[in-house]
Amino acid sequence: MTGALMLHGKEGAEVLSERIDRLFQPVIDIIYGHGGFISVFAGDGATAVFPGKAGIEPCLLSAWDIIEFFRKTM
């Protein structure tokens, strides 16, 4: 998809950016909603950190909600 859109120059880059944002923003919102934050982006992945003493629960709830988001979206 990236290669095909980049053939359209600046317009293609803008479309690609919008599509990536449309996928990543809800994921980021879910992570923040469970008390986490993104420490780094790498390609099409991210590392989320969940500070505090809440244990693994916020991470698992985020993962579940992200799976549900993609299940409904895709």
N, CA, C, O and CB atoms as a CASP TS submission, in Angstrom:
PFRMAT TS
TARGET T0000
AUTHOR 0000-0000-0000
METHOD Language model
MODEL 1
PARENT N/A
ATOM      1  N   MET     1       0.827  -1.176   0.000  1.00  0.00           N
ATOM      2  CA  MET     1       0.000   0.000   0.000  1.00  0.00           C
ATOM      3  C   MET     1       0.876   1.247   0.000  1.00  0.00           C
ATOM      4  O   MET     1       0.604   2.210  -0.717  1.00  0.00           O
ATOM      5  CB  MET     1      -0.943  -0.006   1.202  1.00  0.00           C
ATOM      6  N   THR     2       1.928   1.220   0.809  1.00  0.00           N
ATOM      7  CA  THR     2       2.816   2.378   0.876  1.00  0.00           C
ATOM      8  C   THR     2       3.405   2.689  -0.494  1.00  0.00           C
ATOM      9  O   THR     2       3.400   3.839  -0.932  1.00  0.00           O
ATOM     10  CB  THR     2       3.938   2.136   1.891  1.00  0.00           C
ATOM     11  N   GLY     3       3.912   1.662  -1.166  1.00  0.00           N
ATOM     12  CA  GLY     3       4.516   1.863  -2.470  1.00  0.00           C
ATOM     13  C   GLY     3       3.535   2.435  -3.480  1.00  0.00           C
ATOM     14  O   GLY     3       3.872   3.338  -4.245  1.00  0.00           O
ATOM     15  N   ALA     4       2.320   1.903  -3.476  1.00  0.00           N
ATOM     16  CA  ALA     4       1.302   2.379  -4.427  1.00  0.00           C
ATOM     17  C   ALA     4       0.931   3.827  -4.148  1.00  0.00           C
ATOM     18  O   ALA     4       0.799   4.622  -5.078  1.00  0.00           O
ATOM     19  CB  ALA     4       0.046   1.495  -4.362  1.00  0.00           C
ATOM     20  N   LEU     5       0.760   4.177  -2.877  1.00  0.00           N
ATOM     21  CA  LEU     5       0.386   5.554  -2.543  1.00  0.00           C
ATOM     22  C   LEU     5       1.522   6.536  -2.800  1.00  0.00           C
ATOM     23  O   LEU     5       1.277   7.677  -3.190  1.00  0.00           O
ATOM     24  CB  LEU     5      -0.045   5.640  -1.088  1.00  0.00           C
ATOM     25  N   MET     6       2.753   6.107  -2.588  1.00  0.00           N
ATOM     26  CA  MET     6       3.881   7.010  -2.785  1.00  0.00           C
ATOM     27  C   MET     6       4.081   7.362  -4.259  1.00  0.00           C
ATOM     28  O   MET     6       4.723   8.364  -4.574  1.00  0.00           O
ATOM     29  CB  MET     6       5.149   6.387  -2.227  1.00  0.00           C
ATOM     30  N   LEU     7       3.537   6.549  -5.158  1.00  0.00           N
ATOM     31  CA  LEU     7       3.598   6.886  -6.585  1.00  0.00           C
ATOM     32  C   LEU     7       2.805   8.148  -6.896  1.00  0.00           C
ATOM     33  O   LEU     7       2.981   8.752  -7.954  1.00  0.00           O
ATOM     34  CB  LEU     7       3.074   5.725  -7.427  1.00  0.00           C
ATOM     35  N   HIS     8       1.928   8.546  -5.972  1.00  0.00           N
ATOM     36  CA  HIS     8       1.090   9.732  -6.164  1.00  0.00           C
ATOM     37  C   HIS     8       1.664  10.968  -5.464  1.00  0.00           C
ATOM     38  O   HIS     8       0.974  11.973  -5.291  1.00  0.00           O
ATOM     39  CB  HIS     8      -0.318   9.458  -5.652  1.00  0.00           C
ATOM     40  N   GLY     9       2.923  10.877  -5.069  1.00  0.00           N
ATOM     41  CA  GLY     9       3.604  12.027  -4.491  1.00  0.00           C
ATOM     42  C   GLY     9       3.013  12.481  -3.171  1.00  0.00           C
ATOM     43  O   GLY     9       2.622  11.668  -2.334  1.00  0.00           O
ATOM     44  N   LYS    10       2.954  13.801  -2.997  1.00  0.00           N
ATOM     45  CA  LYS    10       2.505  14.389  -1.732  1.00  0.00           C
ATOM     46  C   LYS    10       1.085  13.944  -1.378  1.00  0.00           C
ATOM     47  O   LYS    10       0.797  13.655  -0.217  1.00  0.00           O
ATOM     48  CB  LYS    10       2.568  15.917  -1.807  1.00  0.00           C
ATOM     49  N   GLU    11       0.203  13.887  -2.370  1.00  0.00           N
ATOM     50  CA  GLU    11      -1.181  13.463  -2.113  1.00  0.00           C
ATOM     51  C   GLU    11      -1.223  12.028  -1.586  1.00  0.00           C
ATOM     52  O   GLU    11      -1.983  11.724  -0.667  1.00  0.00           O
ATOM     53  CB  GLU    11      -2.029  13.578  -3.398  1.00  0.00           C
ATOM     54  N   GLY    12      -0.415  11.158  -2.162  1.00  0.00           N
ATOM     55  CA  GLY    12      -0.353   9.772  -1.699  1.00  0.00           C
ATOM     56  C   GLY    12       0.181   9.682  -0.284  1.00  0.00           C
ATOM     57  O   GLY    12      -0.312   8.889   0.518  1.00  0.00           O
ATOM     58  N   ALA    13       1.187  10.490   0.033  1.00  0.00           N
ATOM     59  CA  ALA    13       1.750  10.504   1.389  1.00  0.00           C
ATOM     60  C   ALA    13       0.707  10.970   2.396  1.00  0.00           C
ATOM     61  O   ALA    13       0.642  10.450   3.510  1.00  0.00           O
ATOM     62  CB  ALA    13       2.992  11.414   1.454  1.00  0.00           C
ATOM     63  N   GLU    14      -0.100  11.937   2.013  1.00  0.00           N
ATOM     64  CA  GLU    14      -1.141  12.431   2.910  1.00  0.00           C
ATOM     65  C   GLU    14      -2.214  11.368   3.148  1.00  0.00           C
ATOM     66  O   GLU    14      -2.696  11.215   4.270  1.00  0.00           O
ATOM     67  CB  GLU    14      -1.775  13.704   2.337  1.00  0.00           C
ATOM     68  N   VAL    15      -2.584  10.644   2.110  1.00  0.00           N
ATOM     69  CA  VAL    15      -3.569   9.563   2.252  1.00  0.00           C
ATOM     70  C   VAL    15      -3.012   8.479   3.166  1.00  0.00           C
ATOM     71  O   VAL    15      -3.719   7.981   4.043  1.00  0.00           O
ATOM     72  CB  VAL    15      -3.944   8.965   0.866  1.00  0.00           C
ATOM     73  N   LEU    16      -1.754   8.113   2.967  1.00  0.00           N
ATOM     74  CA  LEU    16      -1.112   7.100   3.808  1.00  0.00           C
ATOM     75  C   LEU    16      -1.082   7.547   5.259  1.00  0.00           C
ATOM     76  O   LEU    16      -1.406   6.770   6.157  1.00  0.00           O
ATOM     77  CB  LEU    16       0.312   6.811   3.317  1.00  0.00           C
ATOM     78  N   SER    17      -0.698   8.790   5.493  1.00  0.00           N
ATOM     79  CA  SER    17      -0.643   9.324   6.854  1.00  0.00           C
ATOM     80  C   SER    17      -2.015   9.282   7.524  1.00  0.00           C
ATOM     81  O   SER    17      -2.124   8.937   8.701  1.00  0.00           O
ATOM     82  CB  SER    17      -0.112  10.760   6.840  1.00  0.00           C
ATOM     83  N   GLU    18      -3.052   9.630   6.782  1.00  0.00           N
ATOM     84  CA  GLU    18      -4.411   9.636   7.326  1.00  0.00           C
ATOM     85  C   GLU    18      -4.857   8.215   7.680  1.00  0.00           C
ATOM     86  O   GLU    18      -5.497   8.005   8.710  1.00  0.00           O
ATOM     87  CB  GLU    18      -5.393  10.268   6.317  1.00  0.00           C
ATOM     88  N   ARG    19      -4.528   7.259   6.843  1.00  0.00           N
ATOM     89  CA  ARG    19      -4.922   5.869   7.109  1.00  0.00           C
ATOM     90  C   ARG    19      -4.185   5.300   8.312  1.00  0.00           C
ATOM     91  O   ARG    19      -4.777   4.590   9.125  1.00  0.00           O
ATOM     92  CB  ARG    19      -4.659   4.996   5.882  1.00  0.00           C
ATOM     93  N   ILE    20      -2.911   5.603   8.430  1.00  0.00           N
ATOM     94  CA  ILE    20      -2.140   5.136   9.587  1.00  0.00           C
ATOM     95  C   ILE    20      -2.692   5.756  10.862  1.00  0.00           C
ATOM     96  O   ILE    20      -2.857   5.072  11.872  1.00  0.00           O
ATOM     97  CB  ILE    20      -0.640   5.481   9.427  1.00  0.00           C
ATOM     98  N   ASP    21      -2.975   7.047  10.811  1.00  0.00           N
ATOM     99  CA  ASP    21      -3.521   7.737  11.977  1.00  0.00           C
ATOM    100  C   ASP    21      -4.875   7.152  12.378  1.00  0.00           C
ATOM    101  O   ASP    21      -5.163   6.999  13.565  1.00  0.00           O
ATOM    102  CB  ASP    21      -3.658   9.237  11.691  1.00  0.00           C
ATOM    103  N   ARG    22      -5.700   6.829  11.389  1.00  0.00           N
ATOM    104  CA  ARG    22      -7.030   6.273  11.656  1.00  0.00           C
ATOM    105  C   ARG    22      -6.935   4.920  12.361  1.00  0.00           C
ATOM    106  O   ARG    22      -7.832   4.561  13.124  1.00  0.00           O
ATOM    107  CB  ARG    22      -7.818   6.127  10.347  1.00  0.00           C
ATOM    108  N   LEU    23      -5.863   4.167  12.116  1.00  0.00           N
ATOM    109  CA  LEU    23      -5.675   2.889  12.800  1.00  0.00           C
ATOM    110  C   LEU    23      -5.003   3.046  14.154  1.00  0.00           C
ATOM    111  O   LEU    23      -5.406   2.408  15.126  1.00  0.00           O
ATOM    112  CB  LEU    23      -4.859   1.959  11.939  1.00  0.00           C
ATOM    113  N   PHE    24      -3.971   3.902  14.223  1.00  0.00           N
ATOM    114  CA  PHE    24      -3.196   4.020  15.454  1.00  0.00           C
ATOM    115  C   PHE    24      -3.887   4.828  16.546  1.00  0.00           C
ATOM    116  O   PHE    24      -3.761   4.487  17.722  1.00  0.00           O
ATOM    117  CB  PHE    24      -1.877   4.638  15.151  1.00  0.00           C
ATOM    118  N   GLN    25      -4.606   5.879  16.200  1.00  0.00           N
ATOM    119  CA  GLN    25      -5.172   6.753  17.231  1.00  0.00           C
ATOM    120  C   GLN    25      -6.106   6.020  18.183  1.00  0.00           C
ATOM    121  O   GLN    25      -5.991   6.215  19.393  1.00  0.00           O
ATOM    122  CB  GLN    25      -5.914   7.893  16.584  1.00  0.00           C
ATOM    123  N   PRO    26      -7.024   5.191  17.703  1.00  0.00           N
ATOM    124  CA  PRO    26      -7.874   4.451  18.648  1.00  0.00           C
ATOM    125  C   PRO    26      -7.071   3.520  19.555  1.00  0.00           C
ATOM    126  O   PRO    26      -7.414   3.344  20.725  1.00  0.00           O
ATOM    127  CB  PRO    26      -8.913   3.643  17.887  1.00  0.00           C
ATOM    128  N   VAL    27      -6.011   2.927  19.023  1.00  0.00           N
ATOM    129  CA  VAL    27      -5.159   2.048  19.835  1.00  0.00           C
ATOM    130  C   VAL    27      -4.472   2.863  20.930  1.00  0.00           C
ATOM    131  O   VAL    27      -4.422   2.441  22.085  1.00  0.00           O
ATOM    132  CB  VAL    27      -4.101   1.325  18.948  1.00  0.00           C
ATOM    133  N   ILE    28      -3.952   4.012  20.568  1.00  0.00           N
ATOM    134  CA  ILE    28      -3.318   4.895  21.550  1.00  0.00           C
ATOM    135  C   ILE    28      -4.334   5.318  22.607  1.00  0.00           C
ATOM    136  O   ILE    28      -4.028   5.320  23.799  1.00  0.00           O
ATOM    137  CB  ILE    28      -2.711   6.138  20.856  1.00  0.00           C
ATOM    138  N   ASP    29      -5.531   5.674  22.176  1.00  0.00           N
ATOM    139  CA  ASP    29      -6.579   6.079  23.121  1.00  0.00           C
ATOM    140  C   ASP    29      -6.924   4.952  24.093  1.00  0.00           C
ATOM    141  O   ASP    29      -7.135   5.199  25.280  1.00  0.00           O
ATOM    142  CB  ASP    29      -7.838   6.516  22.363  1.00  0.00           C
ATOM    143  N   ILE    30      -6.982   3.729  23.600  1.00  0.00           N
ATOM    144  CA  ILE    30      -7.266   2.581  24.463  1.00  0.00           C
ATOM    145  C   ILE    30      -6.170   2.424  25.508  1.00  0.00           C
ATOM    146  O   ILE    30      -6.457   2.242  26.691  1.00  0.00           O
ATOM    147  CB  ILE    30      -7.399   1.289  23.629  1.00  0.00           C
ATOM    148  N   ILE    31      -4.931   2.493  25.079  1.00  0.00           N
ATOM    149  CA  ILE    31      -3.802   2.330  26.007  1.00  0.00           C
ATOM    150  C   ILE    31      -3.822   3.422  27.071  1.00  0.00           C
ATOM    151  O   ILE    31      -3.677   3.133  28.259  1.00  0.00           O
ATOM    152  CB  ILE    31      -2.457   2.358  25.242  1.00  0.00           C
ATOM    153  N   TYR    32      -4.001   4.674  26.656  1.00  0.00           N
ATOM    154  CA  TYR    32      -4.075   5.773  27.618  1.00  0.00           C
ATOM    155  C   TYR    32      -5.274   5.611  28.543  1.00  0.00           C
ATOM    156  O   TYR    32      -5.201   5.947  29.725  1.00  0.00           O
ATOM    157  CB  TYR    32      -4.153   7.116  26.889  1.00  0.00           C
ATOM    158  N   GLY    33      -6.370   5.102  28.010  1.00  0.00           N
ATOM    159  CA  GLY    33      -7.572   4.907  28.811  1.00  0.00           C
ATOM    160  C   GLY    33      -7.401   3.904  29.934  1.00  0.00           C
ATOM    161  O   GLY    33      -8.124   3.948  30.929  1.00  0.00           O
ATOM    162  N   HIS    34      -6.449   3.002  29.778  1.00  0.00           N
ATOM    163  CA  HIS    34      -6.168   2.002  30.814  1.00  0.00           C
ATOM    164  C   HIS    34      -4.932   2.375  31.639  1.00  0.00           C
ATOM    165  O   HIS    34      -4.374   1.531  32.341  1.00  0.00           O
ATOM    166  CB  HIS    34      -5.973   0.622  30.176  1.00  0.00           C
ATOM    167  N   GLY    35      -4.509   3.628  31.552  1.00  0.00           N
ATOM    168  CA  GLY    35      -3.407   4.109  32.387  1.00  0.00           C
ATOM    169  C   GLY    35      -2.025   3.912  31.818  1.00  0.00           C
ATOM    170  O   GLY    35      -1.038   4.100  32.529  1.00  0.00           O
ATOM    171  N   GLY    36      -1.922   3.540  30.562  1.00  0.00           N
ATOM    172  CA  GLY    36      -0.617   3.333  29.946  1.00  0.00           C
ATOM    173  C   GLY    36      -0.215   4.503  29.072  1.00  0.00           C
ATOM    174  O   GLY    36      -0.952   5.479  28.937  1.00  0.00           O
ATOM    175  N   PHE    37       0.959   4.393  28.484  1.00  0.00           N
ATOM    176  CA  PHE    37       1.430   5.378  27.514  1.00  0.00           C
ATOM    177  C   PHE    37       2.351   4.678  26.523  1.00  0.00           C
ATOM    178  O   PHE    37       2.883   3.604  26.805  1.00  0.00           O
ATOM    179  CB  PHE    37       2.164   6.564  28.219  1.00  0.00           C
ATOM    180  N   ILE    38       2.532   5.295  25.366  1.00  0.00           N
ATOM    181  CA  ILE    38       3.418   4.754  24.336  1.00  0.00           C
ATOM    182  C   ILE    38       4.815   5.298  24.580  1.00  0.00           C
ATOM    183  O   ILE    38       5.019   6.512  24.617  1.00  0.00           O
ATOM    184  CB  ILE    38       2.916   5.117  22.898  1.00  0.00           C
ATOM    185  N   SER    39       5.778   4.394  24.747  1.00  0.00           N
ATOM    186  CA  SER    39       7.153   4.855  24.976  1.00  0.00           C
ATOM    187  C   SER    39       7.929   4.986  23.672  1.00  0.00           C
ATOM    188  O   SER    39       8.860   5.788  23.588  1.00  0.00           O
ATOM    189  CB  SER    39       7.881   3.897  25.913  1.00  0.00           C
ATOM    190  N   VAL    40       7.560   4.208  22.649  1.00  0.00           N
ATOM    191  CA  VAL    40       8.270   4.279  21.374  1.00  0.00           C
ATOM    192  C   VAL    40       7.408   3.672  20.267  1.00  0.00           C
ATOM    193  O   VAL    40       6.684   2.700  20.482  1.00  0.00           O
ATOM    194  CB  VAL    40       9.638   3.550  21.464  1.00  0.00           C
ATOM    195  N   PHE    41       7.505   4.265  19.088  1.00  0.00           N
ATOM    196  CA  PHE    41       6.931   3.688  17.875  1.00  0.00           C
ATOM    197  C   PHE    41       8.071   3.128  17.052  1.00  0.00           C
ATOM    198  O   PHE    41       9.150   3.719  17.000  1.00  0.00           O
ATOM    199  CB  PHE    41       6.106   4.744  17.060  1.00  0.00           C
ATOM    200  N   ALA    42       7.842   1.987  16.406  1.00  0.00           N
ATOM    201  CA  ALA    42       8.838   1.379  15.525  1.00  0.00           C
ATOM    202  C   ALA    42       8.102   0.760  14.347  1.00  0.00           C
ATOM    203  O   ALA    42       7.484  -0.297  14.474  1.00  0.00           O
ATOM    204  CB  ALA    42       9.702   0.307  16.283  1.00  0.00           C
ATOM    205  N   GLY    43       8.172   1.419  13.211  1.00  0.00           N
ATOM    206  CA  GLY    43       7.464   0.909  12.042  1.00  0.00           C
ATOM    207  C   GLY    43       5.971   0.899  12.288  1.00  0.00           C
ATOM    208  O   GLY    43       5.373   1.938  12.569  1.00  0.00           O
ATOM    209  N   ASP    44       5.364  -0.280  12.181  1.00  0.00           N
ATOM    210  CA  ASP    44       3.927  -0.390  12.417  1.00  0.00           C
ATOM    211  C   ASP    44       3.621  -0.941  13.808  1.00  0.00           C
ATOM    212  O   ASP    44       2.525  -1.444  14.054  1.00  0.00           O
ATOM    213  CB  ASP    44       3.289  -1.278  11.357  1.00  0.00           C
ATOM    214  N   GLY    45       4.586  -0.845  14.711  1.00  0.00           N
ATOM    215  CA  GLY    45       4.402  -1.317  16.080  1.00  0.00           C
ATOM    216  C   GLY    45       4.702  -0.233  17.091  1.00  0.00           C
ATOM    217  O   GLY    45       5.245   0.821  16.759  1.00  0.00           O
ATOM    218  N   ALA    46       4.339  -0.510  18.329  1.00  0.00           N
ATOM    219  CA  ALA    46       4.581   0.438  19.416  1.00  0.00           C
ATOM    220  C   ALA    46       4.833  -0.339  20.697  1.00  0.00           C
ATOM    221  O   ALA    46       4.394  -1.480  20.844  1.00  0.00           O
ATOM    222  CB  ALA    46       3.383   1.418  19.590  1.00  0.00           C
ATOM    223  N   THR    47       5.536   0.285  21.610  1.00  0.00           N
ATOM    224  CA  THR    47       5.743  -0.278  22.940  1.00  0.00           C
ATOM    225  C   THR    47       4.943   0.542  23.927  1.00  0.00           C
ATOM    226  O   THR    47       5.113   1.757  24.029  1.00  0.00           O
ATOM    227  CB  THR    47       7.252  -0.303  23.325  1.00  0.00           C
ATOM    228  N   ALA    48       4.065  -0.135  24.655  1.00  0.00           N
ATOM    229  CA  ALA    48       3.243   0.536  25.660  1.00  0.00           C
ATOM    230  C   ALA    48       3.768   0.190  27.050  1.00  0.00           C
ATOM    231  O   ALA    48       4.174  -0.941  27.314  1.00  0.00           O
ATOM    232  CB  ALA    48       1.747   0.132  25.519  1.00  0.00           C
ATOM    233  N   VAL    49       3.751   1.179  27.922  1.00  0.00           N
ATOM    234  CA  VAL    49       4.190   1.012  29.304  1.00  0.00           C
ATOM    235  C   VAL    49       3.002   1.322  30.212  1.00  0.00           C
ATOM    236  O   VAL    49       2.280   2.297  30.006  1.00  0.00           O
ATOM    237  CB  VAL    49       5.420   1.938  29.633  1.00  0.00           C
ATOM    238  N   PHE    50       2.817   0.475  31.217  1.00  0.00           N
ATOM    239  CA  PHE    50       1.737   0.658  32.191  1.00  0.00           C
ATOM    240  C   PHE    50       2.365   0.775  33.578  1.00  0.00           C
ATOM    241  O   PHE    50       2.568  -0.228  34.261  1.00  0.00           O
ATOM    242  CB  PHE    50       0.703  -0.531  32.135  1.00  0.00           C
ATOM    243  N   PRO    51       2.672   2.011  33.988  1.00  0.00           N
ATOM    244  CA  PRO    51       3.347   2.206  35.274  1.00  0.00           C
ATOM    245  C   PRO    51       2.384   2.002  36.440  1.00  0.00           C
ATOM    246  O   PRO    51       1.165   2.035  36.276  1.00  0.00           O
ATOM    247  CB  PRO    51       3.966   3.608  35.344  1.00  0.00           C
ATOM    248  N   GLY    52       2.950   1.796  37.596  1.00  0.00           N
ATOM    249  CA  GLY    52       2.131   1.680  38.798  1.00  0.00           C
ATOM    250  C   GLY    52       2.058   0.259  39.308  1.00  0.00           C
ATOM    251  O   GLY    52       2.742  -0.640  38.820  1.00  0.00           O
ATOM    252  N   LYS    53       1.223   0.086  40.287  1.00  0.00           N
ATOM    253  CA  LYS    53       1.137  -1.192  40.986  1.00  0.00           C
ATOM    254  C   LYS    53      -0.148  -1.956  40.651  1.00  0.00           C
ATOM    255  O   LYS    53      -0.581  -2.809  41.426  1.00  0.00           O
ATOM    256  CB  LYS    53       1.224  -0.964  42.481  1.00  0.00           C
ATOM    257  N   ALA    54      -0.747  -1.658  39.518  1.00  0.00           N
ATOM    258  CA  ALA    54      -2.016  -2.292  39.158  1.00  0.00           C
ATOM    259  C   ALA    54      -1.816  -3.712  38.632  1.00  0.00           C
ATOM    260  O   ALA    54      -2.794  -4.411  38.366  1.00  0.00           O
ATOM    261  CB  ALA    54      -2.742  -1.455  38.115  1.00  0.00           C
ATOM    262  N   GLY    55      -0.578  -4.143  38.480  1.00  0.00           N
ATOM    263  CA  GLY    55      -0.319  -5.473  37.961  1.00  0.00           C
ATOM    264  C   GLY    55      -0.488  -5.530  36.455  1.00  0.00           C
ATOM    265  O   GLY    55      -0.354  -4.524  35.759  1.00  0.00           O
ATOM    266  N   ILE    56      -0.783  -6.714  35.969  1.00  0.00           N
ATOM    267  CA  ILE    56      -0.876  -6.932  34.527  1.00  0.00           C
ATOM    268  C   ILE    56      -2.257  -6.591  33.971  1.00  0.00           C
ATOM    269  O   ILE    56      -2.429  -6.531  32.754  1.00  0.00           O
ATOM    270  CB  ILE    56      -0.539  -8.371  34.202  1.00  0.00           C
ATOM    271  N   GLU    57      -3.229  -6.369  34.827  1.00  0.00           N
ATOM    272  CA  GLU    57      -4.610  -6.161  34.381  1.00  0.00           C
ATOM    273  C   GLU    57      -4.770  -5.036  33.354  1.00  0.00           C
ATOM    274  O   GLU    57      -5.432  -5.258  32.340  1.00  0.00           O
ATOM    275  CB  GLU    57      -5.476  -5.867  35.569  1.00  0.00           C
ATOM    276  N   PRO    58      -4.201  -3.840  33.558  1.00  0.00           N
ATOM    277  CA  PRO    58      -4.378  -2.783  32.547  1.00  0.00           C
ATOM    278  C   PRO    58      -3.834  -3.180  31.172  1.00  0.00           C
ATOM    279  O   PRO    58      -4.412  -2.825  30.145  1.00  0.00           O
ATOM    280  CB  PRO    58      -3.691  -1.506  33.010  1.00  0.00           C
ATOM    281  N   CYS    59      -2.742  -3.904  31.160  1.00  0.00           N
ATOM    282  CA  CYS    59      -2.161  -4.363  29.900  1.00  0.00           C
ATOM    283  C   CYS    59      -3.091  -5.348  29.213  1.00  0.00           C
ATOM    284  O   CYS    59      -3.336  -5.239  28.011  1.00  0.00           O
ATOM    285  CB  CYS    59      -0.786  -5.006  30.138  1.00  0.00           C
ATOM    286  N   LEU    60      -3.606  -6.301  29.960  1.00  0.00           N
ATOM    287  CA  LEU    60      -4.512  -7.299  29.380  1.00  0.00           C
ATOM    288  C   LEU    60      -5.815  -6.678  28.900  1.00  0.00           C
ATOM    289  O   LEU    60      -6.323  -7.041  27.839  1.00  0.00           O
ATOM    290  CB  LEU    60      -4.812  -8.388  30.395  1.00  0.00           C
ATOM    291  N   LEU    61      -6.355  -5.747  29.671  1.00  0.00           N
ATOM    292  CA  LEU    61      -7.587  -5.070  29.251  1.00  0.00           C
ATOM    293  C   LEU    61      -7.355  -4.258  27.980  1.00  0.00           C
ATOM    294  O   LEU    61      -8.208  -4.221  27.093  1.00  0.00           O
ATOM    295  CB  LEU    61      -8.110  -4.155  30.376  1.00  0.00           C
ATOM    296  N   SER    62      -6.199  -3.611  27.899  1.00  0.00           N
ATOM    297  CA  SER    62      -5.869  -2.862  26.679  1.00  0.00           C
ATOM    298  C   SER    62      -5.771  -3.801  25.489  1.00  0.00           C
ATOM    299  O   SER    62      -6.314  -3.519  24.420  1.00  0.00           O
ATOM    300  CB  SER    62      -4.548  -2.089  26.852  1.00  0.00           C
ATOM    301  N   ALA    63      -5.079  -4.916  25.676  1.00  0.00           N
ATOM    302  CA  ALA    63      -4.929  -5.880  24.582  1.00  0.00           C
ATOM    303  C   ALA    63      -6.297  -6.372  24.114  1.00  0.00           C
ATOM    304  O   ALA    63      -6.554  -6.453  22.912  1.00  0.00           O
ATOM    305  CB  ALA    63      -4.053  -7.074  25.025  1.00  0.00           C
ATOM    306  N   TRP    64      -7.171  -6.700  25.062  1.00  0.00           N
ATOM    307  CA  TRP    64      -8.511  -7.167  24.719  1.00  0.00           C
ATOM    308  C   TRP    64      -9.279  -6.099  23.929  1.00  0.00           C
ATOM    309  O   TRP    64      -9.895  -6.389  22.903  1.00  0.00           O
ATOM    310  CB  TRP    64      -9.285  -7.547  25.995  1.00  0.00           C
ATOM    311  N   ASP    65      -9.230  -4.867  24.426  1.00  0.00           N
ATOM    312  CA  ASP    65      -9.958  -3.780  23.754  1.00  0.00           C
ATOM    313  C   ASP    65      -9.397  -3.498  22.363  1.00  0.00           C
ATOM    314  O   ASP    65     -10.150  -3.166  21.448  1.00  0.00           O
ATOM    315  CB  ASP    65      -9.904  -2.506  24.600  1.00  0.00           C
ATOM    316  N   ILE    66      -8.092  -3.627  22.199  1.00  0.00           N
ATOM    317  CA  ILE    66      -7.473  -3.418  20.887  1.00  0.00           C
ATOM    318  C   ILE    66      -7.908  -4.524  19.922  1.00  0.00           C
ATOM    319  O   ILE    66      -8.225  -4.254  18.763  1.00  0.00           O
ATOM    320  CB  ILE    66      -5.923  -3.382  21.010  1.00  0.00           C
ATOM    321  N   ILE    67      -7.920  -5.750  20.398  1.00  0.00           N
ATOM    322  CA  ILE    67      -8.399  -6.866  19.559  1.00  0.00           C
ATOM    323  C   ILE    67      -9.840  -6.622  19.141  1.00  0.00           C
ATOM    324  O   ILE    67     -10.192  -6.810  17.977  1.00  0.00           O
ATOM    325  CB  ILE    67      -8.284  -8.219  20.315  1.00  0.00           C
ATOM    326  N   GLU    68     -10.671  -6.204  20.082  1.00  0.00           N
ATOM    327  CA  GLU    68     -12.077  -5.932  19.770  1.00  0.00           C
ATOM    328  C   GLU    68     -12.223  -4.784  18.771  1.00  0.00           C
ATOM    329  O   GLU    68     -13.075  -4.833  17.884  1.00  0.00           O
ATOM    330  CB  GLU    68     -12.847  -5.607  21.049  1.00  0.00           C
ATOM    331  N   PHE    69     -11.391  -3.755  18.917  1.00  0.00           N
ATOM    332  CA  PHE    69     -11.420  -2.641  17.970  1.00  0.00           C
ATOM    333  C   PHE    69     -11.152  -3.144  16.548  1.00  0.00           C
ATOM    334  O   PHE    69     -11.887  -2.813  15.618  1.00  0.00           O
ATOM    335  CB  PHE    69     -10.381  -1.564  18.366  1.00  0.00           C
ATOM    336  N   PHE    70     -10.090  -3.948  16.388  1.00  0.00           N
ATOM    337  CA  PHE    70      -9.760  -4.436  15.060  1.00  0.00           C
ATOM    338  C   PHE    70     -10.783  -5.446  14.551  1.00  0.00           C
ATOM    339  O   PHE    70     -11.055  -5.501  13.352  1.00  0.00           O
ATOM    340  CB  PHE    70      -8.382  -5.057  15.066  1.00  0.00           C
ATOM    341  N   ARG    71     -11.343  -6.232  15.439  1.00  0.00           N
ATOM    342  CA  ARG    71     -12.379  -7.180  15.031  1.00  0.00           C
ATOM    343  C   ARG    71     -13.574  -6.421  14.443  1.00  0.00           C
ATOM    344  O   ARG    71     -14.128  -6.838  13.425  1.00  0.00           O
ATOM    345  CB  ARG    71     -12.827  -8.057  16.237  1.00  0.00           C
ATOM    346  N   LYS    72     -13.969  -5.326  15.065  1.00  0.00           N
ATOM    347  CA  LYS    72     -15.095  -4.543  14.586  1.00  0.00           C
ATOM    348  C   LYS    72     -14.767  -3.712  13.368  1.00  0.00           C
ATOM    349  O   LYS    72     -15.633  -3.472  12.526  1.00  0.00           O
ATOM    350  CB  LYS    72     -15.586  -3.656  15.668  1.00  0.00           C
ATOM    351  N   THR    73     -13.518  -3.268  13.264  1.00  0.00           N
ATOM    352  CA  THR    73     -13.089  -2.371  12.197  1.00  0.00           C
ATOM    353  C   THR    73     -12.781  -3.116  10.901  1.00  0.00           C
ATOM    354  O   THR    73     -13.103  -2.646   9.810  1.00  0.00           O
ATOM    355  CB  THR    73     -11.872  -1.590  12.639  1.00  0.00           C
ATOM    356  N   MET    74     -12.169  -4.252  11.031  1.00  0.00           N
ATOM    357  CA  MET    74     -11.701  -4.983   9.845  1.00  0.00           C
ATOM    358  C   MET    74     -12.786  -5.872   9.381  1.00  0.00           C
ATOM    359  O   MET    74     -12.619  -6.587   8.393  1.00  0.00           O
ATOM    360  CB  MET    74     -10.431  -5.795  10.127  1.00  0.00           C
TER
END
